[in-house]
Amino acid sequence: MVQGGISVYTNQLSRLGIPWQTLKEGSQVLVRIISDKGGGKYEGSVAGARVTITSASQLKPGSTFTAAISAKNGQILLSPNQTLQNSFGQENIKLSLMQNDQLMFFLQNLGLPADSLSFHLLQQTKQLGMKFDASFLNKLHSLALKFNGKEKRAAELLMILSKKGLDFSEDELLLLLSELGWDNADQNQQQKNPSKNECLALRSLNSVKNSWQFFPYEIKQNQKTLAQGNTGLLFDDNNHLQLLNLECNWLSSAHRYLFSLEYKAGICMKIRMNCNGNTEENEKIAHKLDAVFSSKGKNITIEILPAEMLEGTACQTQEFYSFGGRV
């Protein structure tokens, strides 16, 4: 079991753009070969993360093996077990997040526009466990572009509506963006009262219980609104809670608090957070949370991430890896 603790971006991993992972030095991970893409490239899975593997030796789709994870000279390495070392030599597998040029090439190969919105759609697809469909994602990409300034939030909602089997007009989607507070880049906007139509749009979204459920809220004192925010719950197809996202915008101080709690088998395993983007305040809150959980014997990893990774559905925490070198 992964032990609890506070994790922030380390110098070694941040150079690769990789946040601290819950895997520790020497941890054994399962590597699975999913399919042969040709040209020495394979689609695979490492510790549950979908990756691209490049191998000079032929690999068999469906095969699995274990490897130890380690870090050296700013690189994340996977060392295959002894059996594979005998078969393929002593070289490690280099694990890294796909860089921009790789991502653009990857998107083009999939038949998608090579831009950040396409990658965002892929991340949402992975989070929701939906089947990849290039023509469908291209359609959503075109629709999301109509929502100038809020394309990513619109793309998330379009994907969720599709998962739920719901059809919304552009006007209804705009109402839903407004009700969730996703219609303005300024998250500390002045308070507003939702219209009847906005409430109907949200009720329609929440009427289908699978996938995401959203519950906007206000904190009031003496009839004065002090804060506004959203609580989002992501359920899998078996109605098991996967994520709980909490956003709170404190109106008087313009402070913004973002939390994303990851659950497995009904137990919170990780908390990703950002509190107003202030490093000192983030670490102070993280240490307080860690102290509370540790005192109760709970091993919960606390990870401080940039705010943009936790906005909306927090699908930007979904990662795509590539392997370089020989397996």
NUVEXMAR-211201 format. One line per field, with one value per residue (C-alpha): x, y, z; residue number from 0. Coordinates in nm, 3 decimals, padded with zeros to 5 digits, always signed. Layout:
! NUVEXMAR-211201
xx	c(X, ...) $
yy	c(Y, ...) $
zz	c(Z, ...) $
nr	c(NUM, ...) $
! end
This chain:
! NUVEXMAR-211201
xx	c(+00.000, +00.124, +00.193, +00.044, +00.234, +00.257, +00.386, +00.478, +00.667, +01.028, +01.311, +01.399, +01.051, +00.938, +01.210, +01.020, +00.687, +00.599, +00.432, +00.542, +00.392, +00.262, +00.503, +00.817, +01.178, +01.196, +00.820, +00.718, +00.475, +00.279, +00.346, +00.092, +00.122, -00.218, -00.165, +00.098, +00.084, +00.356, +00.703, +00.828, +00.562, +00.312, +00.021, +00.067, -00.031, +00.206, +00.059, -00.278, -00.145, -00.189, +00.148, +00.326, +00.615, +00.898, +01.084, +01.359, +01.245, +00.910, +00.647, +00.332, -00.004, -00.163, +00.169, +00.253, +00.564, +00.675, +00.939, +01.089, +01.054, +01.341, +01.466, +01.812, +01.954, +01.612, +01.467, +01.205, +01.323, +01.163, +01.387, +01.228, +01.244, +01.525, +01.349, +01.312, +01.661, +01.789, +01.577, +01.630, +01.952, +02.023, +01.883, +01.618, +01.293, +01.270, +00.932, +00.833, +00.529, +00.475, +00.625, +00.442, +00.591, +00.513, +00.158, +00.097, +00.230, +00.021, -00.296, -00.231, -00.190, -00.525, -00.688, -00.748, -00.651, -00.305, -00.400, -00.454, -00.832, -00.793, -00.562, -00.813, -01.082, -00.852, -00.797, -01.174, -01.224, -00.975, -01.126, -01.476, -01.355, -01.514, -01.417, -01.193, -01.374, -01.184, -01.489, -01.687, -01.402, -01.362, -01.732, -01.700, -01.388, -01.581, -01.872, -01.648, -01.478, -01.810, -01.781, -01.512, -01.303, -01.456, -01.380, -01.232, -01.518, -01.767, -01.573, -01.594, -01.970, -02.024, -01.836, -02.033, -02.364, -02.264, -02.172, -02.515, -02.693, -02.835, -02.881, -02.841, -02.878, -02.606, -02.827, -02.884, -02.512, -02.447, -02.701, -02.528, -02.186, -02.334, -02.495, -02.168, -01.971, -01.768, -01.878, -01.617, -01.238, -01.260, -01.355, -01.401, -01.694, -01.964, -02.246, -02.550, -02.878, -02.935, -03.231, -03.509, -03.381, -03.028, -03.162, -03.360, -03.045, -02.854, -03.140, -03.154, -02.780, -02.805, -03.119, -02.899, -02.702, -02.393, -02.077, -02.061, -02.312, -02.272, -02.406, -02.343, -02.363, -02.336, -02.207, -02.414, -02.410, -02.688, -02.830, -02.495, -02.325, -01.968, -01.862, -01.982, -01.863, -01.927, -01.916, -01.869, -01.902, -01.776, -01.925, -01.817, -02.059, -02.110, -02.209, -01.884, -01.742, -01.416, -01.362, -01.500, -01.410, -01.464, -01.430, -01.487, -01.456, -01.441, -01.591, -01.453, -01.088, -01.091, -00.942, -01.004, -00.978, -00.966, -00.962, -00.993, -01.028, -00.954, -01.139, -01.081, -01.323, -01.493, -01.170, -01.002, -00.649, -00.527, -00.611, -00.498, -00.523, -00.448, -00.537, -00.518, -00.190, +00.012, +00.294, +00.332, -00.041, -00.072, +00.202, +00.063, -00.283, -00.132, +00.070, -00.238, -00.438, -00.153, -00.126, -00.500, -00.503, -00.183, -00.323, -00.617, -00.393, -00.504, -00.251, -00.368, -00.131, -00.168, -00.053, -00.022, -00.093, -00.139, -00.495, -00.562, -00.516, -00.797, -01.051, -01.374, -01.366, -00.991, -00.943, -00.607, -00.462, -00.504, -00.162, -00.030, +00.319, +00.566, +00.859, +01.194, +01.476, +01.456, +01.233) $
yy	c(+00.000, +00.349, +00.542, +00.884, +01.210, +01.548, +01.571, +01.881, +01.924, +01.810, +01.968, +01.637, +01.557, +01.909, +01.940, +01.674, +01.832, +01.530, +01.581, +01.357, +01.013, +00.786, +00.518, +00.505, +00.426, +00.054, +00.005, -00.285, -00.190, -00.405, -00.343, -00.475, -00.476, -00.388, -00.373, -00.362, -00.026, -00.121, +00.020, -00.103, +00.093, -00.062, +00.061, -00.041, +00.020, +00.091, +00.100, +00.179, +00.466, +00.434, +00.470, +00.432, +00.184, +00.178, -00.151, -00.286, -00.637, -00.783, -00.775, -00.982, -00.805, -00.934, -01.011, -00.866, -00.827, -00.648, -00.377, -00.162, +00.216, +00.451, +00.803, +00.895, +01.212, +01.369, +01.059, +00.813, +00.460, +00.118, -00.184, -00.507, -00.811, -01.062, -01.275, -00.985, -00.860, -01.198, -01.170, -00.806, -00.703, -00.473, -00.146, +00.037, +00.170, +00.549, +00.678, +01.039, +01.249, +01.303, +01.637, +01.889, +01.775, +01.412, +01.505, +01.692, +01.400, +01.161, +01.366, +01.390, +01.013, +00.976, +01.204, +01.493, +01.861, +01.901, +02.142, +02.157, +02.121, +01.781, +01.665, +01.791, +01.581, +01.277, +01.342, +01.364, +01.045, +00.864, +01.001, +00.886, +00.549, +00.609, +00.438, +00.641, +00.753, +00.999, +01.115, +01.173, +01.368, +01.578, +01.664, +01.767, +01.968, +02.170, +02.226, +02.335, +02.598, +02.783, +02.866, +03.131, +03.160, +02.854, +02.583, +02.334, +02.358, +02.322, +02.019, +01.857, +01.907, +01.785, +01.465, +01.416, +01.472, +01.214, +00.967, +01.020, +00.997, +01.352, +01.609, +01.979, +02.278, +02.544, +02.774, +02.501, +02.433, +02.804, +02.799, +02.499, +02.665, +02.967, +02.763, +02.581, +02.907, +02.786, +03.063, +03.320, +03.303, +03.522, +03.264, +03.534, +03.696, +03.870, +03.664, +03.595, +03.416, +03.131, +03.166, +02.909, +02.785, +02.740, +02.526, +02.317, +02.259, +02.137, +01.915, +01.758, +01.684, +01.531, +01.332, +01.061, +00.919, +00.777, +00.981, +01.334, +01.494, +01.865, +02.060, +02.438, +02.591, +02.918, +03.000, +03.274, +03.467, +03.710, +03.687, +03.789, +03.554, +03.494, +03.226, +03.032, +02.708, +02.365, +02.009, +01.750, +01.374, +01.127, +00.777, +00.482, +00.258, +00.050, +00.361, +00.363, +00.704, +00.779, +01.153, +01.427, +01.776, +02.078, +02.440, +02.733, +03.100, +03.332, +03.659, +03.914, +03.805, +03.665, +03.343, +03.029, +02.678, +02.369, +02.010, +01.681, +01.366, +01.032, +00.724, +00.351, +00.095, +00.372, +00.493, +00.827, +00.751, +01.089, +01.457, +01.695, +02.060, +02.423, +02.718, +03.047, +02.955, +03.066, +02.818, +02.899, +02.876, +02.556, +02.385, +02.509, +02.366, +02.044, +01.989, +02.049, +01.796, +01.544, +01.585, +01.525, +01.214, +01.074, +01.116, +00.898, +00.636, +00.717, +00.695, +00.964, +01.121, +01.499, +01.648, +02.021, +02.096, +02.409, +02.542, +02.488, +02.113, +02.103, +02.326, +02.188, +01.808, +01.804, +01.581, +01.750, +01.524, +01.239, +01.163, +01.002, +00.856, +00.745, +00.504, +00.565, +00.314, -00.064, -00.285) $
zz	c(+00.000, -00.081, +00.236, +00.296, +00.287, +00.123, -00.232, -00.428, -00.754, -00.701, -00.900, -01.058, -01.185, -01.266, -01.529, -01.719, -01.638, -01.423, -01.084, -00.797, -00.840, -00.564, -00.689, -00.478, -00.564, -00.627, -00.645, -00.867, -01.145, -01.385, -01.755, -02.004, -02.383, -02.528, -02.903, -03.178, -03.359, -03.607, -03.664, -03.329, -03.138, -02.898, -02.692, -02.332, -01.972, -01.682, -01.333, -01.493, -01.708, -02.086, -02.261, -02.592, -02.585, -02.839, -02.854, -03.079, -02.983, -03.078, -02.804, -02.793, -02.738, -02.420, -02.253, -01.911, -01.697, -01.383, -01.353, -01.078, -01.100, -01.020, -01.090, -01.220, -01.374, -01.416, -01.583, -01.465, -01.540, -01.539, -01.485, -01.617, -01.391, -01.422, -01.683, -01.924, -01.856, -01.972, -02.285, -02.375, -02.203, -01.911, -02.048, -01.850, -01.992, -01.979, -01.867, -01.933, -01.996, -02.366, -02.468, -02.686, -03.016, -02.931, -02.835, -03.157, -03.362, -03.152, -03.210, -03.583, -03.604, -03.431, -03.689, -03.446, -03.472, -03.318, -03.038, -02.662, -02.696, -02.867, -02.589, -02.332, -02.499, -02.478, -02.107, -02.049, -02.251, -02.029, -01.707, -01.806, -01.932, -02.271, -02.595, -02.825, -03.142, -03.363, -03.562, -03.243, -03.081, -03.395, -03.374, -03.008, -03.092, -03.351, -03.112, -02.824, -03.042, -03.061, -02.689, -02.713, -02.399, -02.235, -02.489, -02.242, -01.995, -02.282, -02.410, -02.065, -02.046, -02.402, -02.318, -01.994, -02.172, -02.431, -02.156, -02.004, -02.339, -02.310, -02.586, -02.504, -02.733, -02.741, -02.534, -02.275, -02.257, -02.199, -01.916, -01.763, -01.787, -01.611, -01.333, -01.265, -01.268, -01.567, -01.803, -01.702, -01.681, -01.369, -01.106, -00.842, -01.016, -00.819, -00.676, -00.891, -00.852, -01.098, -01.330, -01.344, -01.680, -01.540, -01.256, -01.506, -01.713, -01.408, -01.290, -01.635, -01.621, -01.272, -01.357, -01.513, -01.221, -01.389, -01.452, -01.302, -01.064, -00.982, -00.684, -00.675, -00.327, -00.135, +00.213, +00.378, +00.702, +00.800, +00.447, +00.300, +00.055, +00.170, -00.076, -00.377, -00.524, -00.667, -00.546, -00.823, -00.777, -01.038, -01.027, -01.238, -01.428, -01.112, -00.915, -00.716, -00.622, -00.804, -00.752, -00.532, -00.655, -00.434, -00.547, -00.314, -00.415, -00.114, -00.240, +00.008, -00.016, -00.372, -00.232, -00.435, -00.295, -00.518, -00.395, -00.585, -00.375, -00.542, -00.412, -00.450, -00.306, -00.108, +00.055, -00.014, -00.135, -00.258, -00.225, -00.499, -00.400, -00.475, -00.253, -00.436, -00.603, -00.300, -00.234, +00.135, +00.202, -00.002, +00.197, +00.528, +00.453, +00.315, +00.633, +00.850, +00.651, +00.663, +01.042, +01.087, +00.869, +01.021, +01.372, +01.268, +01.107, +00.754, +00.469, +00.228, -00.021, -00.053, -00.381, -00.457, -00.823, -01.038, -01.021, -01.393, -01.347, -01.090, -01.261, -01.402, -01.385, -01.307, -01.611, -01.673, -01.403, -01.653, -01.799, -02.117, -02.111, -02.373, -02.347, -02.507, -02.540, -02.549, -02.340) $
nr	c(0, 1, 2, 3, 4, 5, 6, 7, 8, 9, 10, 11, 12, 13, 14, 15, 16, 17, 18, 19, 20, 21, 22, 23, 24, 25, 26, 27, 28, 29, 30, 31, 32, 33, 34, 35, 36, 37, 38, 39, 40, 41, 42, 43, 44, 45, 46, 47, 48, 49, 50, 51, 52, 53, 54, 55, 56, 57, 58, 59, 60, 61, 62, 63, 64, 65, 66, 67, 68, 69, 70, 71, 72, 73, 74, 75, 76, 77, 78, 79, 80, 81, 82, 83, 84, 85, 86, 87, 88, 89, 90, 91, 92, 93, 94, 95, 96, 97, 98, 99, 100, 101, 102, 103, 104, 105, 106, 107, 108, 109, 110, 111, 112, 113, 114, 115, 116, 117, 118, 119, 120, 121, 122, 123, 124, 125, 126, 127, 128, 129, 130, 131, 132, 133, 134, 135, 136, 137, 138, 139, 140, 141, 142, 143, 144, 145, 146, 147, 148, 149, 150, 151, 152, 153, 154, 155, 156, 157, 158, 159, 160, 161, 162, 163, 164, 165, 166, 167, 168, 169, 170, 171, 172, 173, 174, 175, 176, 177, 178, 179, 180, 181, 182, 183, 184, 185, 186, 187, 188, 189, 190, 191, 192, 193, 194, 195, 196, 197, 198, 199, 200, 201, 202, 203, 204, 205, 206, 207, 208, 209, 210, 211, 212, 213, 214, 215, 216, 217, 218, 219, 220, 221, 222, 223, 224, 225, 226, 227, 228, 229, 230, 231, 232, 233, 234, 235, 236, 237, 238, 239, 240, 241, 242, 243, 244, 245, 246, 247, 248, 249, 250, 251, 252, 253, 254, 255, 256, 257, 258, 259, 260, 261, 262, 263, 264, 265, 266, 267, 268, 269, 270, 271, 272, 273, 274, 275, 276, 277, 278, 279, 280, 281, 282, 283, 284, 285, 286, 287, 288, 289, 290, 291, 292, 293, 294, 295, 296, 297, 298, 299, 300, 301, 302, 303, 304, 305, 306, 307, 308, 309, 310, 311, 312, 313, 314, 315, 316, 317, 318, 319, 320, 321, 322, 323, 324, 325, 326) $
! end
